[in-house]
Amino acid sequence: MNYQVFHRKVKYARLEIKNGELHLIVPPAVKDYQKLIDKHENWIYRKMSRINELKTQAEGRKLDFSRSNEAFKKIVRGYVDKISHEMGVEVNRVSFRNMKTRWGSCSSAGNININSKLAYLPESLIEYVVHHELCHLKIRKHNREYWDMVSLKYPDYKRYEDELSIYWFLVKDLN
Protein backbone atom coordinates (compact mmCIF):
# COMPACT_ATOMS: atom_id res chain seq x y z
CA MET A 1 0.00 0.00 0.00
CA ASN A 2 1.22 3.51 -0.78
CA TYR A 3 1.74 5.84 2.15
CA GLN A 4 3.21 9.23 2.94
CA VAL A 5 5.28 10.01 6.01
CA PHE A 6 5.00 13.32 7.85
CA HIS A 7 7.56 14.06 10.56
CA ARG A 8 6.03 16.39 13.13
CA LYS A 9 6.65 17.47 16.70
CA VAL A 10 4.28 14.86 18.15
CA LYS A 11 4.81 12.59 21.13
CA TYR A 12 3.24 9.49 19.59
CA ALA A 13 3.00 8.23 16.02
CA ARG A 14 -0.45 8.01 14.49
CA LEU A 15 -2.04 6.83 11.27
CA GLU A 16 -4.60 8.74 9.23
CA ILE A 17 -6.34 7.94 6.02
CA LYS A 18 -7.00 11.08 3.97
CA ASN A 19 -8.87 10.77 0.69
CA GLY A 20 -7.99 7.09 0.47
CA GLU A 21 -4.26 7.50 1.17
CA LEU A 22 -2.44 6.32 4.29
CA HIS A 23 -0.56 9.07 6.16
CA LEU A 24 1.93 8.28 8.91
CA ILE A 25 2.36 11.18 11.32
CA VAL A 26 5.47 10.40 13.33
CA PRO A 27 7.93 12.07 15.73
CA PRO A 28 11.18 13.17 14.02
CA ALA A 29 13.19 10.26 15.48
CA VAL A 30 10.92 7.49 14.09
CA LYS A 31 12.42 5.74 11.07
CA ASP A 32 10.89 2.23 11.19
CA TYR A 33 7.68 2.90 9.27
CA GLN A 34 7.05 -0.74 8.40
CA LYS A 35 6.86 -1.68 12.09
CA LEU A 36 4.11 0.93 12.58
CA ILE A 37 2.23 -0.29 9.52
CA ASP A 38 2.54 -3.94 10.59
CA LYS A 39 1.30 -3.13 14.09
CA HIS A 40 -1.86 -1.52 12.71
CA GLU A 41 -2.37 -3.78 9.71
CA ASN A 42 -5.87 -4.87 10.75
CA TRP A 43 -7.00 -1.27 11.33
CA ILE A 44 -5.61 -0.21 7.95
CA TYR A 45 -7.33 -3.12 6.22
CA ARG A 46 -10.70 -2.36 7.86
CA LYS A 47 -10.48 1.34 7.00
CA MET A 48 -9.40 0.75 3.40
CA SER A 49 -12.15 -1.85 2.93
CA ARG A 50 -14.67 0.68 4.22
CA ILE A 51 -13.33 3.32 1.83
CA ASN A 52 -13.63 0.92 -1.12
CA GLU A 53 -17.21 0.12 -0.05
CA LEU A 54 -18.05 3.84 0.07
CA LYS A 55 -16.49 4.42 -3.35
CA THR A 56 -18.67 1.65 -4.77
CA GLN A 57 -21.76 3.23 -3.22
CA ALA A 58 -20.76 6.61 -4.64
CA GLU A 59 -21.17 5.21 -8.15
CA GLY A 60 -24.93 5.17 -7.54
CA ARG A 61 -25.17 8.82 -6.44
CA LYS A 62 -25.57 11.94 -8.55
CA LEU A 63 -24.46 15.47 -7.79
CA ASP A 64 -26.84 18.42 -8.21
CA PHE A 65 -25.12 21.03 -10.38
CA SER A 66 -28.32 23.07 -10.85
CA ARG A 67 -28.10 25.00 -7.57
CA SER A 68 -26.53 28.45 -7.98
CA ASN A 69 -23.90 29.69 -5.57
CA GLU A 70 -26.27 32.37 -4.28
CA ALA A 71 -29.10 29.86 -3.82
CA PHE A 72 -26.74 27.59 -1.88
CA LYS A 73 -25.60 30.42 0.39
CA LYS A 74 -29.22 31.41 1.01
CA ILE A 75 -30.11 27.82 1.97
CA VAL A 76 -27.16 27.59 4.37
CA ARG A 77 -27.84 30.96 5.99
CA GLY A 78 -31.50 30.02 6.37
CA TYR A 79 -30.55 26.82 8.20
CA VAL A 80 -27.98 28.67 10.33
CA ASP A 81 -30.64 31.19 11.41
CA LYS A 82 -33.27 28.51 12.09
CA ILE A 83 -31.05 25.99 13.89
CA SER A 84 -29.06 28.53 15.92
CA HIS A 85 -32.36 29.99 17.15
CA GLU A 86 -33.64 26.51 18.08
CA MET A 87 -30.40 25.65 19.89
CA GLY A 88 -30.00 29.04 21.55
CA VAL A 89 -26.50 29.60 20.17
CA GLU A 90 -24.93 32.72 18.69
CA VAL A 91 -23.22 32.55 15.28
CA ASN A 92 -20.71 35.29 14.59
CA ARG A 93 -20.02 34.77 10.86
CA VAL A 94 -20.74 32.23 8.12
CA SER A 95 -18.06 31.76 5.46
CA PHE A 96 -17.86 29.55 2.38
CA ARG A 97 -14.60 27.95 1.20
CA ASN A 98 -13.40 25.05 -0.87
CA MET A 99 -12.07 22.65 1.76
CA LYS A 100 -9.92 19.63 1.02
CA THR A 101 -10.80 17.35 3.93
CA ARG A 102 -14.03 18.44 5.62
CA TRP A 103 -17.58 19.62 5.04
CA GLY A 104 -17.47 22.38 7.61
CA SER A 105 -15.77 23.78 10.66
CA CYS A 106 -16.61 25.89 13.67
CA SER A 107 -14.35 28.22 15.61
CA SER A 108 -14.56 29.04 19.30
CA ALA A 109 -15.38 32.63 18.23
CA GLY A 110 -18.63 31.38 16.70
CA ASN A 111 -17.48 31.47 13.08
CA ILE A 112 -18.88 28.74 10.85
CA ASN A 113 -17.06 27.68 7.68
CA ILE A 114 -18.97 25.66 5.12
CA ASN A 115 -17.37 23.75 2.26
CA SER A 116 -18.64 25.20 -1.03
CA LYS A 117 -18.78 21.68 -2.50
CA LEU A 118 -21.70 20.96 -0.19
CA ALA A 119 -23.81 22.87 -2.75
CA TYR A 120 -23.90 19.76 -4.96
CA LEU A 121 -25.43 17.53 -2.28
CA PRO A 122 -29.07 16.94 -1.32
CA GLU A 123 -30.53 19.67 0.86
CA SER A 124 -31.07 17.25 3.76
CA LEU A 125 -27.29 16.78 3.98
CA ILE A 126 -26.72 20.54 3.86
CA GLU A 127 -29.07 20.95 6.83
CA TYR A 128 -27.32 18.12 8.68
CA VAL A 129 -23.86 19.69 8.21
CA VAL A 130 -25.12 23.05 9.48
CA HIS A 131 -26.65 21.33 12.52
CA HIS A 132 -23.43 19.36 13.08
CA GLU A 133 -21.31 22.52 13.08
CA LEU A 134 -23.69 24.47 15.30
CA CYS A 135 -23.57 21.67 17.87
CA HIS A 136 -19.86 22.46 18.14
CA LEU A 137 -20.77 25.87 19.54
CA LYS A 138 -21.91 23.98 22.64
CA ILE A 139 -19.51 21.01 22.64
CA ARG A 140 -16.19 21.36 20.83
CA LYS A 141 -15.05 17.73 20.58
CA HIS A 142 -16.63 14.73 18.88
CA ASN A 143 -17.16 12.95 22.19
CA ARG A 144 -20.15 10.93 23.43
CA GLU A 145 -21.85 14.04 24.81
CA TYR A 146 -21.50 15.74 21.42
CA TRP A 147 -23.01 12.81 19.48
CA ASP A 148 -25.82 12.61 22.05
CA MET A 149 -26.62 16.25 21.24
CA VAL A 150 -26.53 15.60 17.49
CA SER A 151 -28.81 12.59 17.96
CA LEU A 152 -31.53 14.71 19.59
CA LYS A 153 -32.40 15.99 16.11
CA TYR A 154 -30.76 13.20 14.08
CA PRO A 155 -31.17 9.87 15.91
CA ASP A 156 -29.87 8.24 12.70
CA TYR A 157 -26.86 10.59 12.42
CA LYS A 158 -24.59 7.68 11.46
CA ARG A 159 -26.58 7.31 8.24
CA TYR A 160 -26.01 11.01 7.48
CA GLU A 161 -22.31 10.63 8.25
CA ASP A 162 -22.15 7.64 5.88
CA GLU A 163 -23.93 9.60 3.14
CA LEU A 164 -21.48 12.48 3.53
CA SER A 165 -18.59 10.01 3.25
CA ILE A 166 -20.09 8.53 0.10
CA TYR A 167 -20.61 11.94 -1.52
CA TRP A 168 -17.08 12.98 -0.58
CA PHE A 169 -15.69 10.65 -3.24
CA LEU A 170 -17.81 12.46 -5.84
CA VAL A 171 -16.82 16.03 -4.89
CA LYS A 172 -13.27 15.80 -3.49
CA ASP A 173 -11.60 16.54 -6.83
CA LEU A 174 -13.99 19.28 -7.97
CA ASN A 175 -12.69 22.86 -8.04
N, C-alpha and C positions, 0 to 999 in steps of 0.2 A: 504494500500500500504506500502511496506517496504521502509524504508529510513535510511540514516546514517546522523549523526550530527557531524559537524566539528566546534569546537570552535576556532576562530581565532581572531587576533587583527584587526577587521574590524569595521567600524562605523555603517554600516547597514547590516542587514541580507539579504541573497540572496538564491535563489534556483537554483540548476543546475541539469541537468539530464545527467549522465555519463554512457554510455553503458547500458542504460535502467534502471538505478537505480537513485532514487531521493536522492540528497545530499543537506542538509541544512547547509549553511555556516553562522554561527552566532557569534555575539560578545560574549565574555565570560559570561556576565551577563544574557543572554537570556536563559530562562528555559522552556517557554511555546511554545513548538514546534507545538502543535496542532493548536494553534491560527494562526501561520504562514502558516501552511498547509491549514487550512480552508479559510484564506484570499485569497490564490492563487489557490484554488481548480479548477477553470475553466482553468487556464493556465496549471496546471498539467495534467488535463484531455486531453486538446488539444495536448499537447506534447506527452503524452503517447499513445494517439490514433495514432498520426503521426508515432511514433516509431513502433507500431504494424503493421501499413500499410507498412512501409519500410521493416520490417522483412518478411512480406508476399511476397513482391516483390522480396526479396533476394532469395526466394526459386526457382525463375525462372532464376537465374544467375549462371554462372559457372566460376570458377577461372582457370587461365592458369598457370599450374605448369610446363610447358615445357621450360619456359624462364630461362636460367642460371643466376646466380648472376652477372657474368661478362657481359653478354649480357644486363642485366637490367641496370647496372652501365654505360655501353657505351651509351645506349639509353638516359638515364637521362643527362649525360654529353653533349651529342650531342644537346639535347634540351636547356640545360643551355647556351651553346655557341651560338646557333642560336638566342634564344629569348633575351639574354642579349645584343647581338649585335644589334638586331632590336630595343630594348628599349633604348639603350645607357646607360646601367648600368654596373657597375663593380662588379663581383662576386669574393670574396676572396677565399672561399673554399667550396667544396661540400662534405658533409658527409652523410653516410647511417647508420641508426639506427632502431631498433625495437621500435616503439613508441606506447604507450598505448591509446592515445586519439586523435592523429592528424596524418594527412598525411604528413605534412611538417612544417618547421618553417624557419624563416629568422631572423638573428641578425642584429643589427645596424652596425656591423663591416663588413657586406656583406657576412656572412657565411650562407650557405643554408644547412639545414638538411632535408633529405628525408626519409620517413618511408620505410624500406625494404619490407614491406608487399605490397607496391604499385606494386611490380614486378608481382603480380598475376592478375593484372587488365588489361583491354584493353589499348593499347598504347595511344589512344586518351585521356584517363583519366590521364595517366602519363604526357603527354604534358600539359594538363590543370593544374595539380598541380604545375609543374615547372613554368608555366606562372603566376599562382596565387602567388607563393612565390616571384618571381622576381618583381612583382608589389609592393610588400612590401618594396623593396629597394627605391621606390619613395614615397610611402605613407604607413606609419606604421600601421595605424588602419583600421579596416573594416568599414569605414564610407562611405557616399554617393559618395564622390570624388574617393575613392578607387574602389568601384564597377563600377563607370563610366569608370574608366581606364580598369578594367578587361573586361567590355562589349565592348570595342573597338575591341578586337579580338574575344571575346565570347559573342555576344549579347544574347545568350541563356544560360548564365552562371548558371542560377538557375537549369537548367536541369542537368548540369555537377555536381553541388553541390548535387542534389538529387541522382544522380548515385553513387557518392562517399559515400553518407550516406547509400545507399542500400548495396553496396559492403562491407561497414564497418562491417556489421553483419556477413559476410562470413569470414572475415580475423581477426577479433578482438581477437580471442582465439588461433590463430596460433602462433607457436614459431619461 
